Amino acid sequence: MIFCRFWPVLYSLPCSHLETDSLPAYNRAWIPLSPNPDITMRRFFPAVLFVCLAVSASSLFAAEAKEDEYAWRPLFNGKNLDGWKVPVYGGDGEVEAKDGCLVIGQGAMMTGARYEKVFPRLDYEIRYEAKRTKGSDFFAALTFPYDDSFCTFVNGGWGGGTTGLSCVDGYDASENATSTYYDFSDNTWYKFRVRVTGKLIRVWIDEATKDGKRKETLVVDLDTADRTISLRNEASEYKPLGFATWCSEGVLRDIEHRKLRPEEVDAKPAP
């Protein structure tokens, strides 16, 4: 479209009719005198082509930016604790960024880090990888927002295996409908994925199998209708979003989140 607009202009430039003798020397040097419009076209074509390509590239980048609305975005840069704060309880383990990972050291009780930047309250998904390197309790519990409340996904609590949400209808992960047992091995990477909408909370755990393949298991599938979602007092320091361990050392990496697509937001809970 732009090229078509420029075309008649290029052929109508009155370069051969300009009276250049009356102009200063620096002006005369830049006027392309040519009685042949084809020659004039050849002189201006590179500039027109550049404009066309620039506009096309801008349109392409704008389209890609729109498509990236639902792309995964990092929450942890792997280099330092920028955007994170470490709550202090007393007897805490050390929290640091090391080798691209968030290392939450073993403390006397709870140790962790809280995300300090803006985060959505619904219609999002978080994924991360984690492993337990010391201790025997939860090693990457995730506290997250749910509408106007908060909740914690506990992985391997109460002695190492209890997994679920704290709290649902006032009961913690060891006593409510989401409670399950998962056998976590030490020094083994697990992938966690937590999805939150106004209708449900779902959690998947992905691990490597003995034959070298990967297996993802849906461990929490909670229909939140007529449910009360809340938070244990111990986890209040990790609102709105944070990770914690209990008497254990956890190593986390590839912590990311994304906005859910409309069809994911509208998904119905399992019957």
C-alpha positions as CSV (number, residue, x, y, z in Angstrom):
1,M,0.0,0.0,0.0
2,I,2.8,2.4,0.9
3,F,4.7,1.6,-2.3
4,C,1.6,2.4,-4.4
5,R,1.2,5.7,-2.8
6,F,4.8,6.7,-3.5
7,W,4.9,5.5,-7.1
8,P,3.0,8.5,-8.8
9,V,5.0,10.9,-6.7
10,L,8.3,9.5,-7.9
11,Y,7.3,9.9,-11.5
12,S,6.0,13.4,-11.1
13,L,9.1,14.9,-9.4
14,P,9.9,18.0,-11.4
15,C,13.6,17.5,-11.0
16,S,14.5,18.4,-14.7
17,H,12.6,21.7,-14.5
18,L,14.3,23.2,-11.4
19,E,16.1,26.4,-11.8
20,T,19.3,25.6,-9.9
21,D,21.4,28.5,-10.9
22,S,19.6,30.7,-8.3
23,L,20.2,28.2,-5.5
24,P,23.1,28.0,-3.1
25,A,25.8,25.5,-4.1
26,Y,24.9,23.1,-1.2
27,N,21.3,22.9,-2.4
28,R,22.2,22.4,-6.1
29,A,24.4,19.5,-5.2
30,W,21.5,17.5,-3.8
31,I,18.9,18.0,-6.6
32,P,18.8,14.9,-8.9
33,L,18.4,16.5,-12.3
34,S,17.2,13.9,-14.8
35,P,14.8,14.1,-17.7
36,N,14.2,10.4,-17.4
37,P,11.6,9.4,-14.7
38,D,13.0,5.8,-14.7
39,I,16.3,7.1,-13.4
40,T,14.5,9.2,-10.8
41,M,12.7,6.0,-9.7
42,R,15.9,4.1,-9.4
43,R,17.3,6.8,-7.2
44,F,14.4,6.8,-4.8
45,F,13.5,3.1,-4.8
46,P,15.9,2.0,-2.0
47,A,14.4,4.5,0.4
48,V,10.8,3.5,-0.5
49,L,11.7,-0.2,-0.1
50,F,13.2,0.5,3.3
51,V,10.0,2.3,4.5
52,C,7.9,-0.6,3.3
53,L,10.1,-3.2,5.0
54,A,10.1,-1.2,8.2
55,V,6.3,-0.9,8.3
56,S,6.0,-4.6,7.6
57,A,8.4,-5.5,10.3
58,S,6.5,-3.3,12.8
59,S,3.3,-5.0,11.9
60,L,4.9,-8.4,12.4
61,F,6.3,-7.5,15.8
62,A,3.0,-6.2,16.9
63,A,1.3,-9.5,15.9
64,E,3.9,-11.5,17.8
65,A,3.5,-9.3,20.9
66,K,-0.2,-10.0,20.8
67,E,0.4,-13.8,20.5
68,D,2.7,-13.6,23.5
69,E,-0.1,-12.6,25.8
70,Y,-0.3,-16.2,27.1
71,A,3.4,-17.0,27.0
72,W,5.4,-18.2,30.0
73,R,7.2,-15.5,31.9
74,P,10.0,-15.9,34.5
75,L,9.4,-15.0,38.2
76,F,13.0,-15.7,39.2
77,N,16.1,-14.5,37.2
78,G,18.4,-17.3,38.4
79,K,21.1,-14.7,39.3
80,N,20.0,-12.9,42.5
81,L,16.9,-12.4,44.7
82,D,15.7,-9.3,42.8
83,G,11.9,-9.1,43.4
84,W,12.0,-11.5,46.3
85,K,12.2,-11.0,50.1
86,V,13.2,-13.5,52.8
87,P,10.9,-13.4,55.9
88,V,12.7,-13.8,59.2
89,Y,11.3,-16.2,61.8
90,G,14.3,-17.1,63.8
91,G,16.3,-20.3,63.2
92,D,15.9,-19.8,59.5
93,G,18.1,-21.4,56.9
94,E,20.0,-19.4,54.3
95,V,18.1,-18.4,51.1
96,E,20.2,-17.6,48.1
97,A,20.5,-17.7,44.3
98,K,23.1,-20.2,43.2
99,D,23.9,-21.8,39.9
100,G,20.7,-20.6,38.4
101,C,18.5,-21.9,41.2
102,L,16.7,-20.6,44.2
103,V,18.2,-22.5,47.2
104,I,16.1,-22.5,50.4
105,G,18.3,-23.8,53.2
106,Q,17.3,-26.1,56.0
107,G,16.1,-24.2,59.0
108,A,14.8,-25.0,62.5
109,M,11.2,-24.7,61.1
110,M,10.0,-22.7,58.1
111,T,12.3,-21.0,55.7
112,G,11.4,-19.4,52.4
113,A,11.2,-16.4,50.0
114,R,8.3,-14.1,49.1
115,Y,7.7,-12.6,45.7
116,E,7.4,-8.8,46.0
117,K,6.1,-7.8,42.5
118,V,2.6,-7.5,41.2
119,F,0.9,-10.9,40.6
120,P,-2.6,-11.8,39.3
121,R,-5.2,-13.2,41.7
122,L,-7.0,-15.6,39.3
123,D,-6.7,-17.2,35.9
124,Y,-3.1,-18.0,35.9
125,E,-0.7,-20.9,36.0
126,I,2.6,-21.4,37.8
127,R,5.2,-24.0,37.0
128,Y,8.6,-24.8,38.6
129,E,11.1,-27.6,39.3
130,A,12.2,-28.5,42.7
131,K,14.2,-31.2,44.6
132,R,14.7,-31.9,48.3
133,T,18.4,-32.1,49.2
134,K,18.2,-32.2,53.0
135,G,15.5,-33.1,55.6
136,S,12.3,-35.1,55.3
137,D,9.4,-32.6,55.0
138,F,8.0,-30.3,52.4
139,F,10.7,-28.7,50.2
140,A,8.9,-26.3,47.8
141,A,5.5,-25.4,49.2
142,L,3.9,-22.8,47.1
143,T,1.7,-20.1,48.6
144,F,-0.5,-18.4,46.0
145,P,-3.4,-16.0,45.6
146,Y,-7.0,-17.3,45.1
147,D,-9.4,-14.4,44.4
148,D,-9.5,-12.4,47.6
149,S,-7.8,-15.2,49.7
150,F,-4.7,-17.3,49.6
151,C,-3.8,-21.0,49.7
152,T,-0.7,-23.2,49.9
153,F,0.2,-26.2,47.9
154,V,2.1,-28.5,50.2
155,N,4.5,-31.1,48.6
156,G,5.6,-33.8,51.0
157,G,4.6,-32.5,54.4
158,W,3.9,-34.2,57.7
159,G,6.9,-36.5,57.4
160,G,7.7,-36.3,53.7
161,G,4.7,-37.6,51.7
162,T,1.5,-35.7,52.4
163,T,0.5,-33.5,49.5
164,G,-2.4,-31.2,49.0
165,L,-3.8,-27.7,49.6
166,S,-3.9,-25.8,52.9
167,C,-6.5,-24.9,53.7
168,V,-9.9,-26.0,52.3
169,D,-13.0,-25.4,54.4
170,G,-10.7,-24.7,57.4
171,Y,-8.8,-28.0,57.1
172,D,-5.1,-28.3,56.1
173,A,-3.6,-30.6,53.5
174,S,-3.4,-33.5,55.8
175,E,-7.2,-33.5,56.5
176,N,-9.2,-32.1,53.6
177,A,-10.4,-33.5,50.3
178,T,-7.2,-32.7,48.4
179,S,-5.0,-34.8,50.7
180,T,-3.0,-37.5,49.0
181,Y,0.3,-39.3,49.5
182,Y,3.2,-38.8,47.0
183,D,6.5,-40.6,47.4
184,F,9.2,-38.0,46.9
185,S,12.8,-39.2,46.5
186,D,15.6,-37.0,47.7
187,N,17.9,-35.3,45.2
188,T,15.4,-35.9,42.5
189,W,13.9,-33.1,40.3
190,Y,10.2,-32.9,40.1
191,K,8.1,-30.5,37.9
192,F,5.1,-28.8,39.5
193,R,2.3,-27.0,37.7
194,V,-0.4,-25.1,39.6
195,R,-3.5,-23.7,37.8
196,V,-5.9,-21.3,39.4
197,T,-9.3,-20.1,38.1
198,G,-12.5,-18.9,39.7
199,K,-13.9,-22.4,39.4
200,L,-11.0,-24.7,40.3
201,I,-7.5,-25.3,41.5
202,R,-5.4,-28.0,39.8
203,V,-1.9,-29.3,40.5
204,W,0.2,-31.6,38.4
205,I,3.5,-33.3,39.4
206,D,5.8,-34.5,36.6
207,E,8.7,-36.8,37.2
208,A,11.1,-39.0,35.3
209,T,10.2,-42.7,35.1
210,K,12.6,-45.6,35.3
211,D,12.6,-46.1,31.5
212,G,13.8,-42.5,31.0
213,K,10.4,-41.1,30.0
214,R,8.3,-38.5,31.9
215,K,5.0,-38.9,33.6
216,E,2.7,-36.1,34.7
217,T,0.1,-36.9,37.4
218,L,-2.9,-34.7,38.4
219,V,-2.7,-34.8,42.2
220,V,-5.2,-32.0,43.0
221,D,-8.4,-31.3,41.1
222,L,-10.5,-29.1,43.4
223,D,-13.9,-27.7,42.4
224,T,-13.9,-24.5,44.4
225,A,-17.6,-23.9,44.3
226,D,-19.1,-23.6,47.8
227,R,-15.5,-24.1,49.2
228,T,-13.7,-21.8,51.6
229,I,-10.1,-21.3,50.6
230,S,-7.8,-20.0,53.3
231,L,-4.2,-20.0,54.6
232,R,-2.5,-21.4,57.7
233,N,-1.0,-18.8,59.9
234,E,2.5,-20.1,59.4
235,A,2.3,-19.2,55.7
236,S,1.0,-15.7,56.1
237,E,4.5,-14.2,55.5
238,Y,4.5,-15.6,52.0
239,K,1.4,-13.7,50.7
240,P,0.7,-13.1,47.9
241,L,3.2,-15.6,46.4
242,G,6.1,-17.5,47.9
243,F,8.0,-20.7,48.4
244,A,8.9,-22.4,51.7
245,T,10.4,-25.4,53.2
246,W,9.9,-27.1,56.6
247,C,13.1,-28.4,58.4
248,S,14.4,-29.3,54.9
249,E,16.5,-27.8,52.1
250,G,14.8,-27.3,48.8
251,V,16.3,-26.2,45.4
252,L,14.1,-24.6,42.8
253,R,14.6,-23.6,39.2
254,D,12.7,-22.5,36.1
255,I,10.0,-20.6,38.1
256,E,7.5,-19.2,35.6
257,H,3.9,-18.1,35.3
258,R,1.5,-17.4,32.5
259,K,-2.0,-16.0,31.9
260,L,-4.6,-18.6,31.1
261,R,-6.4,-18.7,27.7
262,P,-10.1,-18.1,27.7
263,E,-10.9,-21.8,27.1
264,E,-8.7,-22.7,30.0
265,V,-10.4,-20.2,32.3
266,D,-13.8,-21.6,31.3
267,A,-12.8,-25.3,31.8
268,K,-15.2,-27.1,34.1
269,P,-14.1,-29.2,37.1
270,A,-14.1,-32.9,36.7
271,P,-17.4,-34.6,37.6
